[in-house]
Amino acid sequence: MKFFTKALIILAVILLILALGDSIFNGLFSNDGYRPVTQQMKEVMTGAQ
């Protein structure tokens, strides 16, 4: 059971790193310039484009 818990935590951390990396990558290389990750989070939460 401990192994299963550790595996879930590791998976969650990897997903978080990938998500942050993706948003930072998109922010740096998109045409509208860099937006902070927090701003992107707000847009995702509110559904704004």
CHARMM-style PDB file with segment names, atoms N, HN, CA, C and O in Angstrom:
ATOM      1  N   MET     1       0.826  -1.206   0.000  1.00  0.00      PROA
ATOM      2  CA  MET     1       0.000   0.000   0.000  1.00  0.00      PROA
ATOM      3  C   MET     1       0.862   1.258   0.000  1.00  0.00      PROA
ATOM      4  O   MET     1       0.527   2.250  -0.648  1.00  0.00      PROA
ATOM      5  N   LYS     2       1.982   1.211   0.736  1.00  0.00      PROA
ATOM      6  HN  LYS     2       2.255   0.405   1.262  1.00  0.00      PROA
ATOM      7  CA  LYS     2       2.880   2.366   0.748  1.00  0.00      PROA
ATOM      8  C   LYS     2       3.452   2.627  -0.642  1.00  0.00      PROA
ATOM      9  O   LYS     2       3.584   3.776  -1.062  1.00  0.00      PROA
ATOM     10  N   PHE     3       3.790   1.555  -1.348  1.00  0.00      PROA
ATOM     11  HN  PHE     3       3.683   0.621  -1.007  1.00  0.00      PROA
ATOM     12  CA  PHE     3       4.322   1.717  -2.703  1.00  0.00      PROA
ATOM     13  C   PHE     3       3.306   2.414  -3.602  1.00  0.00      PROA
ATOM     14  O   PHE     3       3.656   3.298  -4.385  1.00  0.00      PROA
ATOM     15  N   PHE     4       2.043   2.004  -3.481  1.00  0.00      PROA
ATOM     16  HN  PHE     4       1.759   1.286  -2.846  1.00  0.00      PROA
ATOM     17  CA  PHE     4       0.980   2.592  -4.294  1.00  0.00      PROA
ATOM     18  C   PHE     4       0.841   4.089  -4.007  1.00  0.00      PROA
ATOM     19  O   PHE     4       0.669   4.887  -4.928  1.00  0.00      PROA
ATOM     20  N   THR     5       0.913   4.459  -2.751  1.00  0.00      PROA
ATOM     21  HN  THR     5       1.052   3.810  -2.002  1.00  0.00      PROA
ATOM     22  CA  THR     5       0.823   5.869  -2.364  1.00  0.00      PROA
ATOM     23  C   THR     5       1.995   6.659  -2.927  1.00  0.00      PROA
ATOM     24  O   THR     5       1.811   7.752  -3.464  1.00  0.00      PROA
ATOM     25  N   LYS     6       3.197   6.110  -2.806  1.00  0.00      PROA
ATOM     26  HN  LYS     6       3.346   5.222  -2.370  1.00  0.00      PROA
ATOM     27  CA  LYS     6       4.381   6.779  -3.352  1.00  0.00      PROA
ATOM     28  C   LYS     6       4.259   6.941  -4.864  1.00  0.00      PROA
ATOM     29  O   LYS     6       4.597   7.995  -5.404  1.00  0.00      PROA
ATOM     30  N   ALA     7       3.783   5.915  -5.542  1.00  0.00      PROA
ATOM     31  HN  ALA     7       3.508   5.059  -5.103  1.00  0.00      PROA
ATOM     32  CA  ALA     7       3.629   5.974  -6.993  1.00  0.00      PROA
ATOM     33  C   ALA     7       2.650   7.084  -7.379  1.00  0.00      PROA
ATOM     34  O   ALA     7       2.890   7.818  -8.337  1.00  0.00      PROA
ATOM     35  N   LEU     8       1.554   7.206  -6.639  1.00  0.00      PROA
ATOM     36  HN  LEU     8       1.359   6.610  -5.861  1.00  0.00      PROA
ATOM     37  CA  LEU     8       0.570   8.257  -6.925  1.00  0.00      PROA
ATOM     38  C   LEU     8       1.171   9.642  -6.717  1.00  0.00      PROA
ATOM     39  O   LEU     8       0.935  10.548  -7.516  1.00  0.00      PROA
ATOM     40  N   ILE     9       1.939   9.809  -5.658  1.00  0.00      PROA
ATOM     41  HN  ILE     9       2.131   9.073  -5.008  1.00  0.00      PROA
ATOM     42  CA  ILE     9       2.566  11.106  -5.372  1.00  0.00      PROA
ATOM     43  C   ILE     9       3.559  11.466  -6.471  1.00  0.00      PROA
ATOM     44  O   ILE     9       3.573  12.599  -6.950  1.00  0.00      PROA
ATOM     45  N   ILE    10       4.387  10.504  -6.870  1.00  0.00      PROA
ATOM     46  HN  ILE    10       4.376   9.583  -6.480  1.00  0.00      PROA
ATOM     47  CA  ILE    10       5.371  10.737  -7.933  1.00  0.00      PROA
ATOM     48  C   ILE    10       4.665  11.103  -9.235  1.00  0.00      PROA
ATOM     49  O   ILE    10       5.090  12.017  -9.941  1.00  0.00      PROA
ATOM     50  N   LEU    11       3.583  10.387  -9.552  1.00  0.00      PROA
ATOM     51  HN  LEU    11       3.238   9.644  -8.979  1.00  0.00      PROA
ATOM     52  CA  LEU    11       2.821  10.665 -10.767  1.00  0.00      PROA
ATOM     53  C   LEU    11       2.243  12.079 -10.725  1.00  0.00      PROA
ATOM     54  O   LEU    11       2.284  12.800 -11.723  1.00  0.00      PROA
ATOM     55  N   ALA    12       1.708  12.471  -9.575  1.00  0.00      PROA
ATOM     56  HN  ALA    12       1.675  11.886  -8.765  1.00  0.00      PROA
ATOM     57  CA  ALA    12       1.136  13.813  -9.430  1.00  0.00      PROA
ATOM     58  C   ALA    12       2.206  14.884  -9.618  1.00  0.00      PROA
ATOM     59  O   ALA    12       1.956  15.901 -10.266  1.00  0.00      PROA
ATOM     60  N   VAL    13       3.397  14.665  -9.058  1.00  0.00      PROA
ATOM     61  HN  VAL    13       3.600  13.839  -8.532  1.00  0.00      PROA
ATOM     62  CA  VAL    13       4.495  15.623  -9.194  1.00  0.00      PROA
ATOM     63  C   VAL    13       4.918  15.742 -10.656  1.00  0.00      PROA
ATOM     64  O   VAL    13       5.135  16.848 -11.152  1.00  0.00      PROA
ATOM     65  N   ILE    14       5.036  14.612 -11.344  1.00  0.00      PROA
ATOM     66  HN  ILE    14       4.860  13.714 -10.941  1.00  0.00      PROA
ATOM     67  CA  ILE    14       5.418  14.627 -12.758  1.00  0.00      PROA
ATOM     68  C   ILE    14       4.387  15.395 -13.582  1.00  0.00      PROA
ATOM     69  O   ILE    14       4.746  16.207 -14.435  1.00  0.00      PROA
ATOM     70  N   LEU    15       3.104  15.136 -13.324  1.00  0.00      PROA
ATOM     71  HN  LEU    15       2.812  14.476 -12.631  1.00  0.00      PROA
ATOM     72  CA  LEU    15       2.047  15.832 -14.056  1.00  0.00      PROA
ATOM     73  C   LEU    15       2.096  17.331 -13.791  1.00  0.00      PROA
ATOM     74  O   LEU    15       1.896  18.133 -14.703  1.00  0.00      PROA
ATOM     75  N   LEU    16       2.363  17.711 -12.538  1.00  0.00      PROA
ATOM     76  HN  LEU    16       2.526  17.059 -11.797  1.00  0.00      PROA
ATOM     77  CA  LEU    16       2.451  19.126 -12.182  1.00  0.00      PROA
ATOM     78  C   LEU    16       3.609  19.792 -12.918  1.00  0.00      PROA
ATOM     79  O   LEU    16       3.458  20.893 -13.448  1.00  0.00      PROA
ATOM     80  N   ILE    17       4.767  19.126 -12.954  1.00  0.00      PROA
ATOM     81  HN  ILE    17       4.889  18.232 -12.524  1.00  0.00      PROA
ATOM     82  CA  ILE    17       5.942  19.665 -13.649  1.00  0.00      PROA
ATOM     83  C   ILE    17       5.654  19.812 -15.143  1.00  0.00      PROA
ATOM     84  O   ILE    17       6.003  20.823 -15.752  1.00  0.00      PROA
ATOM     85  N   LEU    18       5.019  18.804 -15.726  1.00  0.00      PROA
ATOM     86  HN  LEU    18       4.735  17.983 -15.231  1.00  0.00      PROA
ATOM     87  CA  LEU    18       4.684  18.869 -17.147  1.00  0.00      PROA
ATOM     88  C   LEU    18       3.711  20.008 -17.427  1.00  0.00      PROA
ATOM     89  O   LEU    18       3.865  20.730 -18.411  1.00  0.00      PROA
ATOM     90  N   ALA    19       2.716  20.168 -16.569  1.00  0.00      PROA
ATOM     91  HN  ALA    19       2.591  19.581 -15.769  1.00  0.00      PROA
ATOM     92  CA  ALA    19       1.719  21.223 -16.765  1.00  0.00      PROA
ATOM     93  C   ALA    19       2.362  22.602 -16.659  1.00  0.00      PROA
ATOM     94  O   ALA    19       2.094  23.480 -17.479  1.00  0.00      PROA
ATOM     95  N   LEU    20       3.214  22.792 -15.644  1.00  0.00      PROA
ATOM     96  HN  LEU    20       3.432  22.078 -14.978  1.00  0.00      PROA
ATOM     97  CA  LEU    20       3.889  24.080 -15.478  1.00  0.00      PROA
ATOM     98  C   LEU    20       4.837  24.339 -16.640  1.00  0.00      PROA
ATOM     99  O   LEU    20       4.886  25.447 -17.174  1.00  0.00      PROA
ATOM    100  N   GLY    21       5.585  23.323 -17.028  1.00  0.00      PROA
ATOM    101  HN  GLY    21       5.546  22.423 -16.594  1.00  0.00      PROA
ATOM    102  CA  GLY    21       6.514  23.466 -18.139  1.00  0.00      PROA
ATOM    103  C   GLY    21       5.790  23.828 -19.420  1.00  0.00      PROA
ATOM    104  O   GLY    21       6.261  24.663 -20.192  1.00  0.00      PROA
ATOM    105  N   ASP    22       4.639  23.198 -19.649  1.00  0.00      PROA
ATOM    106  HN  ASP    22       4.256  22.520 -19.022  1.00  0.00      PROA
ATOM    107  CA  ASP    22       3.863  23.472 -20.850  1.00  0.00      PROA
ATOM    108  C   ASP    22       3.354  24.908 -20.850  1.00  0.00      PROA
ATOM    109  O   ASP    22       3.419  25.587 -21.874  1.00  0.00      PROA
ATOM    110  N   SER    23       2.848  25.378 -19.710  1.00  0.00      PROA
ATOM    111  HN  SER    23       2.795  24.826 -18.877  1.00  0.00      PROA
ATOM    112  CA  SER    23       2.312  26.741 -19.654  1.00  0.00      PROA
ATOM    113  C   SER    23       3.429  27.769 -19.802  1.00  0.00      PROA
ATOM    114  O   SER    23       3.240  28.799 -20.449  1.00  0.00      PROA
ATOM    115  N   ILE    24       4.591  27.499 -19.207  1.00  0.00      PROA
ATOM    116  HN  ILE    24       4.745  26.662 -18.681  1.00  0.00      PROA
ATOM    117  CA  ILE    24       5.729  28.409 -19.344  1.00  0.00      PROA
ATOM    118  C   ILE    24       6.206  28.422 -20.795  1.00  0.00      PROA
ATOM    119  O   ILE    24       6.487  29.487 -21.344  1.00  0.00      PROA
ATOM    120  N   PHE    25       6.298  27.248 -21.416  1.00  0.00      PROA
ATOM    121  HN  PHE    25       6.069  26.383 -20.970  1.00  0.00      PROA
ATOM    122  CA  PHE    25       6.717  27.142 -22.814  1.00  0.00      PROA
ATOM    123  C   PHE    25       5.765  27.916 -23.720  1.00  0.00      PROA
ATOM    124  O   PHE    25       6.200  28.683 -24.579  1.00  0.00      PROA
ATOM    125  N   ASN    26       4.460  27.709 -23.520  1.00  0.00      PROA
ATOM    126  HN  ASN    26       4.107  27.086 -22.822  1.00  0.00      PROA
ATOM    127  CA  ASN    26       3.465  28.418 -24.324  1.00  0.00      PROA
ATOM    128  C   ASN    26       3.547  29.918 -24.098  1.00  0.00      PROA
ATOM    129  O   ASN    26       3.403  30.700 -25.039  1.00  0.00      PROA
ATOM    130  N   GLY    27       3.777  30.325 -22.854  1.00  0.00      PROA
ATOM    131  HN  GLY    27       3.894  29.691 -22.090  1.00  0.00      PROA
ATOM    132  CA  GLY    27       3.874  31.749 -22.545  1.00  0.00      PROA
ATOM    133  C   GLY    27       5.084  32.388 -23.215  1.00  0.00      PROA
ATOM    134  O   GLY    27       4.993  33.507 -23.720  1.00  0.00      PROA
ATOM    135  N   LEU    28       6.216  31.687 -23.223  1.00  0.00      PROA
ATOM    136  HN  LEU    28       6.290  30.778 -22.813  1.00  0.00      PROA
ATOM    137  CA  LEU    28       7.438  32.258 -23.782  1.00  0.00      PROA
ATOM    138  C   LEU    28       7.399  32.309 -25.303  1.00  0.00      PROA
ATOM    139  O   LEU    28       7.944  33.235 -25.904  1.00  0.00      PROA
ATOM    140  N   PHE    29       6.763  31.329 -25.928  1.00  0.00      PROA
ATOM    141  HN  PHE    29       6.321  30.577 -25.439  1.00  0.00      PROA
ATOM    142  CA  PHE    29       6.874  31.210 -27.379  1.00  0.00      PROA
ATOM    143  C   PHE    29       5.599  31.557 -28.136  1.00  0.00      PROA
ATOM    144  O   PHE    29       5.552  31.427 -29.359  1.00  0.00      PROA
ATOM    145  N   SER    30       4.562  31.999 -27.422  1.00  0.00      PROA
ATOM    146  HN  SER    30       4.600  32.105 -26.429  1.00  0.00      PROA
ATOM    147  CA  SER    30       3.351  32.422 -28.125  1.00  0.00      PROA
ATOM    148  C   SER    30       3.508  33.862 -28.605  1.00  0.00      PROA
ATOM    149  O   SER    30       4.356  34.602 -28.106  1.00  0.00      PROA
ATOM    150  N   ASN    31       2.692  34.247 -29.566  1.00  0.00      PROA
ATOM    151  HN  ASN    31       2.003  33.646 -29.971  1.00  0.00      PROA
ATOM    152  CA  ASN    31       2.844  35.559 -30.196  1.00  0.00      PROA
ATOM    153  C   ASN    31       2.469  36.710 -29.278  1.00  0.00      PROA
ATOM    154  O   ASN    31       2.977  37.820 -29.439  1.00  0.00      PROA
ATOM    155  N   ASP    32       1.582  36.460 -28.313  1.00  0.00      PROA
ATOM    156  HN  ASP    32       1.169  35.559 -28.183  1.00  0.00      PROA
ATOM    157  CA  ASP    32       1.110  37.566 -27.473  1.00  0.00      PROA
ATOM    158  C   ASP    32       2.029  37.810 -26.282  1.00  0.00      PROA
ATOM    159  O   ASP    32       1.663  38.525 -25.349  1.00  0.00      PROA
ATOM    160  N   GLY    33       3.214  37.224 -26.310  1.00  0.00      PROA
ATOM    161  HN  GLY    33       3.512  36.643 -27.068  1.00  0.00      PROA
ATOM    162  CA  GLY    33       4.185  37.493 -25.261  1.00  0.00      PROA
ATOM    163  C   GLY    33       3.950  36.643 -24.026  1.00  0.00      PROA
ATOM    164  O   GLY    33       3.006  35.855 -23.966  1.00  0.00      PROA
ATOM    165  N   TYR    34       4.818  36.814 -23.047  1.00  0.00      PROA
ATOM    166  HN  TYR    34       5.584  37.455 -23.096  1.00  0.00      PROA
ATOM    167  CA  TYR    34       4.771  35.985 -21.838  1.00  0.00      PROA
ATOM    168  C   TYR    34       3.716  36.490 -20.870  1.00  0.00      PROA
ATOM    169  O   TYR    34       3.688  37.668 -20.514  1.00  0.00      PROA
ATOM    170  N   ARG    35       2.848  35.576 -20.450  1.00  0.00      PROA
ATOM    171  HN  ARG    35       2.870  34.619 -20.739  1.00  0.00      PROA
ATOM    172  CA  ARG    35       1.901  35.870 -19.376  1.00  0.00      PROA
ATOM    173  C   ARG    35       2.265  34.991 -18.194  1.00  0.00      PROA
ATOM    174  O   ARG    35       2.598  33.821 -18.380  1.00  0.00      PROA
ATOM    175  N   PRO    36       2.208  35.525 -16.989  1.00  0.00      PROA
ATOM    176  CA  PRO    36       2.525  34.705 -15.820  1.00  0.00      PROA
ATOM    177  C   PRO    36       1.605  33.495 -15.728  1.00  0.00      PROA
ATOM    178  O   PRO    36       0.460  33.533 -16.178  1.00  0.00      PROA
ATOM    179  N   VAL    37       2.121  32.427 -15.141  1.00  0.00      PROA
ATOM    180  HN  VAL    37       3.051  32.397 -14.775  1.00  0.00      PROA
ATOM    181  CA  VAL    37       1.347  31.194 -15.007  1.00  0.00      PROA
ATOM    182  C   VAL    37       0.076  31.454 -14.209  1.00  0.00      PROA
ATOM    183  O   VAL    37      -0.970  30.872 -14.499  1.00  0.00      PROA
ATOM    184  N   THR    38       0.158  32.321 -13.207  1.00  0.00      PROA
ATOM    185  HN  THR    38       1.007  32.793 -12.971  1.00  0.00      PROA
ATOM    186  CA  THR    38      -1.024  32.615 -12.390  1.00  0.00      PROA
ATOM    187  C   THR    38      -2.123  33.238 -13.242  1.00  0.00      PROA
ATOM    188  O   THR    38      -3.302  32.940 -13.055  1.00  0.00      PROA
ATOM    189  N   GLN    39      -1.738  34.099 -14.173  1.00  0.00      PROA
ATOM    190  HN  GLN    39      -0.780  34.341 -14.324  1.00  0.00      PROA
ATOM    191  CA  GLN    39      -2.724  34.711 -15.068  1.00  0.00      PROA
ATOM    192  C   GLN    39      -3.356  33.648 -15.960  1.00  0.00      PROA
ATOM    193  O   GLN    39      -4.563  33.675 -16.201  1.00  0.00      PROA
ATOM    194  N   GLN    40      -2.548  32.717 -16.449  1.00  0.00      PROA
ATOM    195  HN  GLN    40      -1.568  32.695 -16.253  1.00  0.00      PROA
ATOM    196  CA  GLN    40      -3.077  31.636 -17.271  1.00  0.00      PROA
ATOM    197  C   GLN    40      -4.030  30.771 -16.466  1.00  0.00      PROA
ATOM    198  O   GLN    40      -5.057  30.330 -16.981  1.00  0.00      PROA
ATOM    199  N   MET    41      -3.692  30.525 -15.195  1.00  0.00      PROA
ATOM    200  HN  MET    41      -2.858  30.883 -14.777  1.00  0.00      PROA
ATOM    201  CA  MET    41      -4.564  29.737 -14.327  1.00  0.00      PROA
ATOM    202  C   MET    41      -5.922  30.420 -14.189  1.00  0.00      PROA
ATOM    203  O   MET    41      -6.962  29.769 -14.281  1.00  0.00      PROA
ATOM    204  N   LYS    42      -5.908  31.749 -13.964  1.00  0.00      PROA
ATOM    205  HN  LYS    42      -5.063  32.278 -13.889  1.00  0.00      PROA
ATOM    206  CA  LYS    42      -7.157  32.499 -13.835  1.00  0.00      PROA
ATOM    207  C   LYS    42      -7.984  32.373 -15.107  1.00  0.00      PROA
ATOM    208  O   LYS    42      -9.198  32.181 -15.043  1.00  0.00      PROA
ATOM    209  N   GLU    43      -7.336  32.478 -16.256  1.00  0.00      PROA
ATOM    210  HN  GLU    43      -6.350  32.634 -16.308  1.00  0.00      PROA
ATOM    211  CA  GLU    43      -8.050  32.378 -17.524  1.00  0.00      PROA
ATOM    212  C   GLU    43      -8.654  30.991 -17.703  1.00  0.00      PROA
ATOM    213  O   GLU    43      -9.779  30.852 -18.184  1.00  0.00      PROA
ATOM    214  N   VAL    44      -7.901  29.970 -17.314  1.00  0.00      PROA
ATOM    215  HN  VAL    44      -6.988  30.083 -16.924  1.00  0.00      PROA
ATOM    216  CA  VAL    44      -8.413  28.605 -17.423  1.00  0.00      PROA
ATOM    217  C   VAL    44      -9.614  28.415 -16.502  1.00  0.00      PROA
ATOM    218  O   VAL    44     -10.619  27.819 -16.889  1.00  0.00      PROA
ATOM    219  N   MET    45      -9.498  28.931 -15.274  1.00  0.00      PROA
ATOM    220  HN  MET    45      -8.682  29.416 -14.960  1.00  0.00      PROA
ATOM    221  CA  MET    45     -10.576  28.765 -14.297  1.00  0.00      PROA
ATOM    222  C   MET    45     -11.842  29.500 -14.725  1.00  0.00      PROA
ATOM    223  O   MET    45     -12.947  28.989 -14.543  1.00  0.00      PROA
ATOM    224  N   THR    46     -11.689  30.697 -15.294  1.00  0.00      PROA
ATOM    225  HN  THR    46     -10.791  31.112 -15.442  1.00  0.00      PROA
ATOM    226  CA  THR    46     -12.852  31.487 -15.692  1.00  0.00      PROA
ATOM    227  C   THR    46     -13.327  31.123 -17.094  1.00  0.00      PROA
ATOM    228  O   THR    46     -14.432  31.497 -17.488  1.00  0.00      PROA
ATOM    229  N   GLY    47     -12.513  30.403 -17.844  1.00  0.00      PROA
ATOM    230  HN  GLY    47     -11.615  30.100 -17.524  1.00  0.00      PROA
ATOM    231  CA  GLY    47     -12.880  29.990 -19.194  1.00  0.00      PROA
ATOM    232  C   GLY    47     -12.717  31.097 -20.216  1.00  0.00      PROA
ATOM    233  O   GLY    47     -13.282  31.009 -21.307  1.00  0.00      PROA
ATOM    234  N   ALA    48     -11.960  32.136 -19.894  1.00  0.00      PROA
ATOM    235  HN  ALA    48     -11.502  32.207 -19.009  1.00  0.00      PROA
ATOM    236  CA  ALA    48     -11.739  33.242 -20.827  1.00  0.00      PROA
ATOM    237  C   ALA    48     -10.706  32.834 -21.874  1.00  0.00      PROA
ATOM    238  O   ALA    48      -9.808  32.034 -21.610  1.00  0.00      PROA
ATOM    239  N   GLN    49     -10.856  33.393 -23.041  1.00  0.00      PROA
ATOM    240  HN  GLN    49     -11.586  34.042 -23.255  1.00  0.00      PROA
ATOM    241  CA  GLN    49      -9.896  33.097 -24.115  1.00  0.00      PROA
ATOM    242  C   GLN    49      -8.901  34.223 -24.244  1.00  0.00      PROA
ATOM    243  OT1 GLN    49      -8.010  34.165 -25.092  1.00  0.00      PROA
TER     244      GLN     49
END
